[in-house]
Amino acid sequence: MTRRHLIFLLCLGWMLLTLFPLYWVVITSFKTPPAVSGGATYLPWIDFRPTLNNLVELFTGQRGNFISPFLNSTFVGLSATFLSVLLGSMAAYALVRFTFRVRLLAGLAFAVISIGGYLLLRELDLSPAPALLLVLVLGLPFAVWINRFNLPGPVLGNNDVVFWFVSQRMFPPIVTAFALFLFYSELGREGLKMLDTYWGLTFAYTSFSLPIVIWLMRDFFQALPVEIEEAALVDDVPRLRIFFGIVLPMARPGIIAVSIITLGFVWNEFLFALLLTTSDWQTLPILLSGQNTVRGDEWWAVATATMVALAPMIVLATVLGRLMRSGLVLGGIK
């Protein structure tokens, strides 16, 4: 056996190992309860007779409301993906085409003003939400203003800013999710409901997805030729029009790829939806985690819901794979 044959067998074994759980979910979703409880069966029409009753029960609501969580995941996922890619692309483009010099002392001043001002306003019996908003409104312009001066200390460049964005994903998700839960709770006490709402979950997923979007889109924008933008600047075309009319169309393959990846992250996310929703805006991962009854786990129902939840992601992964094979997401511009 040659080395090539050995590598092929190893890859084939790994493919079968990864595909078998998906195969098992699919065939279980078409089994009757006796077929599931009677032991392991593998081949439809040979070991068991397939049925569509599980799908009928799922979509008719006989085993709970499945349509609402599915629509919630769809609306929130698409909205958060759109906002993340839009804002992340603008930030990534700025980090590629402009030079930033962030003085560490200005950042420390912002932190001192924000934290100190918040504690001071709380001592003056100002409620948490207005106090936080006020210190941010005052602290951020002050930090931007003093950053213009030649302050002593380290100066952070574009790569440092990119690292700061990516480092946000290094924190344990529970830290961010719990902080958002407390913040949304305070806003609710002030009359602005954010828990278990469309906007609350969408904003959470947007902030959660921005670092990875900025990181990926930065590489795509770096591969674009700057000469086209320079020619447009010579003709007095505004920067915003250059970005939306020239840069984004050239980066369309990268935008498609990053959008698919971001939607996949949001679609499968569990922790934020668990803490920030209760009933109205629960998503599919929350529904799937609670698929049990007083009679125990009914695996045929769990497999059916899981198969329907996986179907959109499988389609998106197939599309992304075709784009990668055709070279459309490699970032090359002729």
Beta strands, then each sheet from edge to edge (+ up, - down):
strand 1: 102-103
strand 2: 155-156
sheet 1: 1+ 2-
end
